[in-house]
Amino acid sequence: MEGYKLFLAFLASALLLGFLSVVFALVWVLHYRGGLGWNGDSAEFNWHPLLIIAGFVFIQGIAIIVYRLPWTWKCSKFFMKLIHAGLHTIALILAIISLVAVFDFHNGQKIPNMYSLHSWIGLTAVILYALQLVLGFVVFLLPFAPPSLRTAVMSIHIYSGLLIFGTVIATALMGITEKLFFSLKKPPYSSFPEEGIFVNALGVLIVAYGAVILWIATRPQWKRPLEHIFLAHQRIGEGLSDDDSHNPDLEFNGDGAARKRNPKSDEVGQRSTT
């Protein structure tokens, strides 16, 4: 991998920023907002920001860059697809639970639902995320989709995934700001109370995490290489000549047959994937 040490620095930064974001969210709801519960009061609402940040922000970000981890390149592409889809599924489940919590809280407190821009964009992001996950499962995991369809859908899949991730971060920022405006009355948010400053720092962490994830996901030199090239490099290290590195038959996973039928399709797909 080109720039391996730099990649490790960005990866470590992403993990640290993501972990701190979850810790800050946990401290916020436990220390400032009265803890967690499931009885229709504000403690139930607190699951909403915590699960969104832990699942829809942190875990989704890791799912986006999982293909970029060079120590996973020895694993089959299909196995990495399962991990990618599994992480996204966990993120979606946590997001759905967070929505149940906030709707249950609103209904219990006689608060109207879906009136704010935060709620409009947030629910749209969850729906699009679910559709993205289903589409990815049908096209890229099930063996029925032809390589030409995978090639056609791949660029859309990647673009929409990054767009949804960015939208989720923007929606999270709107949500925590909205919560501060509603909750901080004495002293008001405008007077720089301790909770306001702490949650502003949480927002900065979320933005920084998203920026690092998007940087890792869009660097072409950090993409997972074509698998026959990766295997060829391994075999060159065992004494094979450079000519062998151009052999398209050097493959080591279950997607090999599809690549032989349509190698151009696979090259477009694999070099585009995050």
C-alpha positions in Angstrom: 0.0 0.0 0.0 1.3 3.5 -0.9 1.5 5.7 2.1 0.9 2.9 4.6 2.1 4.9 7.6 0.0 7.8 6.7 -3.0 5.5 6.3 -2.4 4.1 9.8 -2.2 7.6 11.2 -5.6 8.5 9.6 -7.1 5.2 10.7 -5.9 5.7 14.3 -7.3 9.3 14.2 -10.7 8.0 12.9 -10.9 5.4 15.6 -10.0 7.8 18.3 -12.4 10.5 17.1 -15.2 8.0 16.7 -14.6 6.5 20.1 -14.5 9.9 21.8 -17.7 10.9 20.1 -19.5 7.9 21.6 -17.9 8.6 25.0 -19.0 12.2 24.9 -22.5 11.2 23.9 -22.7 8.8 26.8 -21.4 11.3 29.3 -23.9 13.9 27.9 -26.9 11.7 28.4 -25.8 10.2 31.8 -24.3 13.3 33.4 -26.3 16.2 32.0 -29.6 14.7 30.7 -30.6 12.3 33.5 -29.5 8.9 32.3 -31.2 6.2 30.2 -34.5 4.5 30.5 -37.5 3.2 28.6 -40.5 4.5 30.3 -41.6 7.4 28.0 -39.8 10.2 29.7 -36.7 12.1 28.8 -34.5 9.2 29.8 -36.0 7.2 26.9 -35.4 10.1 24.5 -31.7 9.9 25.5 -31.3 6.7 23.7 -31.9 8.6 20.4 -28.7 10.7 20.3 -26.6 8.0 21.9 -27.6 5.3 19.4 -27.4 7.6 16.4 -23.9 8.6 17.3 -22.7 5.1 18.2 -24.4 3.3 15.3 -25.4 5.7 12.5 -22.2 7.7 12.8 -19.4 5.6 14.3 -20.3 2.1 13.0 -21.4 3.4 9.6 -18.0 5.1 9.2 -16.1 1.9 10.0 -18.3 0.0 7.6 -17.4 2.5 4.8 -13.7 2.0 5.2 -13.5 -1.7 6.1 -12.4 -2.6 2.5 -9.4 -0.2 2.9 -7.8 -2.1 5.8 -4.8 -3.7 4.2 -4.6 -6.6 6.6 -8.0 -7.7 5.3 -6.8 -8.0 1.7 -5.9 -11.6 2.2 -9.5 -12.4 3.0 -11.9 -13.2 0.2 -13.9 -10.4 -1.3 -17.1 -12.2 -0.4 -16.1 -12.4 3.2 -15.4 -8.7 3.3 -18.7 -8.0 1.7 -20.4 -9.9 4.6 -18.5 -7.8 7.1 -19.4 -4.6 5.3 -23.0 -5.5 5.1 -23.1 -6.8 8.7 -21.7 -3.5 10.1 -24.2 -1.5 8.0 -27.0 -3.8 9.3 -26.0 -3.1 13.0 -25.9 0.6 12.3 -29.4 0.5 10.8 -30.8 -1.5 13.7 -29.4 1.0 16.2 -30.9 3.8 14.1 -34.3 2.2 14.1 -34.2 1.7 17.8 -33.3 5.3 18.3 -36.3 6.3 16.2 -38.6 4.1 18.2 -37.3 5.8 21.4 -37.9 9.3 20.1 -41.3 8.6 18.7 -42.4 6.9 21.9 -41.1 9.8 24.0 -42.9 12.3 21.8 -46.2 10.4 21.9 -45.9 9.9 25.7 -45.3 13.6 26.3 -47.9 14.8 23.7 -45.2 16.4 21.5 -45.9 16.6 17.8 -43.8 14.3 15.5 -42.0 15.2 12.3 -42.3 19.0 12.4 -38.6 20.0 12.3 -36.1 20.0 9.5 -33.9 17.6 11.6 -36.7 15.0 11.7 -37.5 15.3 8.0 -33.9 14.8 6.9 -33.2 12.3 9.6 -36.1 10.0 8.7 -35.2 10.4 5.0 -31.7 9.3 5.7 -32.8 6.2 7.6 -35.1 5.2 4.8 -32.5 5.7 2.1 -30.0 3.9 4.2 -32.3 0.9 4.5 -32.9 1.0 0.7 -29.2 1.2 0.1 -28.6 -1.8 2.3 -31.2 -3.9 0.6 -29.9 -2.9 -2.9 -26.4 -3.8 -1.9 -27.5 -7.1 -0.6 -29.4 -8.0 -3.7 -26.8 -6.8 -6.2 -23.5 -7.5 -4.5 -24.1 -10.4 -2.1 -26.6 -12.6 -3.9 -25.1 -14.6 -6.8 -27.9 -13.7 -9.3 -26.9 -10.2 -10.4 -24.8 -10.2 -13.6 -21.4 -8.5 -13.5 -22.7 -5.8 -15.9 -25.4 -4.8 -13.4 -22.9 -4.7 -10.6 -20.7 -2.4 -12.6 -23.6 -0.1 -13.4 -24.8 0.0 -9.8 -21.4 0.3 -8.1 -20.8 4.0 -8.7 -24.3 4.8 -7.5 -23.9 2.6 -4.5 -20.6 4.3 -3.5 -21.9 7.9 -4.1 -25.2 7.4 -2.3 -23.3 5.7 0.6 -21.0 8.7 1.1 -23.9 11.1 0.6 -26.0 9.4 3.3 -23.0 9.3 5.7 -22.5 13.1 5.2 -26.2 13.7 5.6 -26.3 11.7 8.8 -23.5 13.8 10.3 -25.3 17.0 9.3 -28.6 15.7 10.8 -26.8 14.7 14.0 -25.4 18.2 14.4 -28.9 19.7 13.8 -30.4 17.4 16.3 -27.9 18.1 19.2 -28.2 21.8 18.6 -32.0 21.6 18.6 -31.9 19.7 21.8 -29.7 22.3 23.5 -32.0 25.1 22.4 -35.0 23.3 23.8 -33.3 22.1 27.0 -31.1 24.9 28.2 -33.2 27.6 29.7 -31.6 28.5 33.0 -28.9 29.3 32.2 -29.7 29.7 28.4 -27.6 28.2 25.7 -26.5 31.7 24.7 -24.8 32.2 28.0 -22.2 29.5 27.3 -23.2 27.0 30.0 -21.0 24.0 30.7 -23.4 21.5 29.0 -23.6 23.7 25.9 -19.8 23.9 25.6 -19.5 20.2 26.2 -22.0 19.3 23.5 -20.5 21.8 21.1 -17.2 19.8 21.6 -19.1 16.6 20.8 -20.3 18.2 17.5 -16.7 19.1 16.6 -15.6 15.5 17.2 -18.4 14.2 15.0 -17.4 16.6 12.2 -13.7 15.7 12.5 -14.6 11.9 12.5 -16.6 12.3 9.4 -13.9 14.3 7.6 -11.3 11.6 8.3 -13.6 8.8 7.2 -14.4 10.6 4.0 -10.7 11.3 3.4 -9.8 7.6 3.8 -12.7 6.5 1.7 -11.8 8.8 -1.3 -8.0 8.2 -1.5 -7.4 6.1 -4.7 -4.0 4.9 -3.4 -5.7 3.2 -0.4 -8.2 1.2 -2.3 -8.3 -2.6 -2.1 -6.3 -3.8 -5.0 -7.6 -6.3 -7.6 -7.3 -9.6 -6.0 -5.3 -11.3 -8.8 -2.8 -8.5 -8.6 -2.5 -8.8 -4.8 -1.9 -12.6 -5.1 0.6 -12.0 -7.8 2.6 -9.6 -5.6 2.6 -12.3 -2.9 3.9 -14.9 -5.3 6.5 -12.5 -6.6 7.8 -12.4 -3.1 8.1 -16.2 -3.2 10.3 -16.0 -6.3 8.0 -15.6 -9.3 8.8 -13.2 -12.1 7.1 -9.9 -12.8 5.5 -11.4 -15.9 3.3 -13.6 -13.6 1.9 -10.5 -12.0 -0.1 -9.8 -15.1 -1.7 -13.3 -15.2 -5.5 -12.7 -14.8 -5.9 -16.3 -13.7 -4.3 -15.6 -10.3 -7.4 -15.4 -8.2 -8.2 -16.6 -4.7 -11.9 -16.1 -3.9 -15.4 -17.2 -5.0 -15.8 -14.2 -7.3 -13.1 -15.5 -9.6 -15.5 -17.0 -12.1 -17.4 -13.8 -12.5 -14.2 -11.9 -13.1 -13.0 -14.3 -15.8 -16.4 -13.8 -17.5 -16.2 -10.0 -17.3 -12.8 -8.8 -15.9 -13.5 -5.2 -17.0 -16.7 -5.2 -14.9 -14.8 -6.4 -11.8 -12.0 -3.9 -12.3 -14.5 -1.0 -12.4 -16.4 -2.3 -9.3 -13.5 -3.2 -7.2 -11.4 -0.1 -7.8 -14.4 2.0 -7.1 -15.5 0.4 -3.9 -14.6 1.9 -0.6 
